[in-house]
Structure formats: C-alpha cells, structure tokens
Amino acid sequence: MKDASPLLLLKKIQQDTITQAELKTIIEFCFNTSASILHNYYKTKIDKKNYSKEFVDDLAIDAIVPLFIKNKSGVLGIKRAMDNWSDQIADDADAEFFISRLIWKRTDQAITNMLKEQDPIFNKILKTLNICITTSNIKKIRYLGTVYVVENQTEVLDGNLIKNENFKNIPNDLFGYKQVILFEKLFDYLKRETHFTPAIPLNLMIKRVKEYYIQKHFHSKSVHAEQDNIFLYDDIVQIGLNSIKEQLDTYYVPNYRLNENDAELIMSSFKNISEDLLNGGMNGSLYDYLKSQNVSLSSEKFYSDYHSIMNYLFNNFKKQIANLVE
C-alpha cells in the first residue's frame, strides 16, 4: 500500500477516526488486489476466454463493496471482519496479510456468485455437491481465496495444491461418478497419481462434472453403473431459446419495443450465451454479448434501450433452465 501504513489505516478504521482520503487509499488497494486476482483467474481458467476489462473491474467492485458499507449499527464490513479475525494484527505485514486474505475471500465469493448467477447448470451442480459435503465425512476449506474440498481430518492446507492445468488432466471418466463416490475417486487419484495434497478445488470440479455430462450426451449413449442420469443440456437450453424467440416475435416486435433487426441481434446474442453455457459458462456481460453483434453499440445506448429487455429475458431463461434440470 504505497505511502501508507496498512496497520495505521486499520487502527483508524477500528477507532472510527479514518478520513475519507485514507479510506479511499484502502479502497483503491482492495480494488486493485481484487481486480488482479480476477484477471489472473480468467487468464488461467480451464476454458480461457477473452473477458473485457470493464467486466472484470465491475466484478472486483462487487467483491469489495460490502467491506465499505455500514450495517444498521453503523459498522463498516471491514471493521466487522477485523473483529472476527483470530490472529493478531501487530505490524504492517500482519495488516497486509489480513487485507489480502479478506480480499481473496471476497473475490472468490464474487466469482462463485457470478457463476451461479450466469450459469443455472453450475448452480444446480453446486447445490447438489454442497448437500453431499454437509452429509459426508468431508468439508470445505478456503485457501488464498479458493474453496477446496478436503477429508475431515485435514485441518490446514499448505501450498502444494493442484493447479488448474493439472486438474484439467485428471481423467474425464472420474467426473461421472455419483457425489460421494466422486469425491472418493478424486481423493484417491490425488493420493496415488499425483504429488499434490488431496484437496479438490470446488469450482473447477463443478466445471469438470458439467463438461463430463455434456460430452457424454454428445458422444456416447453408454452409462456407467455408478453414474447419475445424464442431463440433456442441449435440449434444455434449446427450450429456453425457443421461449425467448417466441417472446421476441409475439410481444417485443409487434408492440414496437424492438424492431426486427434489434430482435435478431438479441436472439443471436442469446444463442451465443447458450453455447457458452454448454461450454463452461458465460464469458462477459449481456452488453458484451450484444456488442459482439453490433460493434458500434455504446454502453449508454445498451443501458437505455436494451438492458431491461435482455435482463428480463435472461432471468426467465435461467429460471426455465434451472426448473428443467431439477
């Protein structure tokens, strides 16, 4: 934190004596840290895509905003986090460590919330696996902003954790097992076939499970005895697209909410969204998708003319998919 003492800033937050200029300094540090984490996440994710800087910056803002909002008692979120922090904060190094851990945690939560919001299939798998985790002899541990699933006897994690590229190389068929057996198989694989600590990154695991069932549906009719029924994801997504098409043709165009050209561009955007949902999740905002169809579209034009329509259609699209995969 350039030209500022992290420890002093935290003490002033604790004492409610921090100035607006000092608060701005710590907010900027938190934002830059979160944005750096997010840029690295999208650069190294399993299916590397091009995310706009604006999209990543917006997500970074979403991640840190709760830290600087006061609750009904007038206490900042970051102050409440300090009150709940078990380790001492005695010097600048301790203060920077606390802030960094806090930002890692908030950013990881923002990523998970974004994935749940943008990808109803991801959300469905997450809910199922969370139930399995709470009812089995396993648990979740957060390390440097990432949630890992570990066996119950594991108390802390070291730095010897599987990386994205190594996780991508785990045999695909392991991700077709039922929930409890799935975890057992992955723990066994990490112990026997790798030198990594047996800890499973939850978000990467969900993506691999989703990819498995999609690929299985596309390429094979056989079903492993230990596997769940295959979701017909492409059929489900097509039902959602058909519903969007019907709404555009029977309401938005006839009622002059959109002209035919705009409706076609929006429909093309949702087709691209659906393809990305079947291949790892959305890659940008609704504005990014529509702008890919109309490169001259400005942000101001999008939010004044198209955002409310696309957001309504998208929310219905997600609900329909979520209901169909239940």
Secondary structure, 3 states (H helix, E strand, C coil): CCCCCHHHHHHHHHHCCCCHHHHHHHHHHHHHHHHHHHHHHHHHCCCCCCCCHHHHHHHHHHHHHHHHCECCCCCEHHHHHHHCCCCCCCCHHHHHHHHHHHHHHHHHHHHHHHHHHHCHHHHHHHHHHHHHHHHCCEEEEEECCEEEEEECCCCCCCCCCCCHHHHHCCCHHHHHECHHHHHHHHHHHHHHHCCCCCCEEHHHHHHHHHHHHHHHHHHCCCCCCCECCCCCHHHHHHHHHHHHHHHHHHHHCCCCCCCHHHHHHHHHHHHHHHHHHCCCCCCCCHHHHHHHHCCCCCHHHHHHHCHHHHHHHHHHHHHHHHHHHC
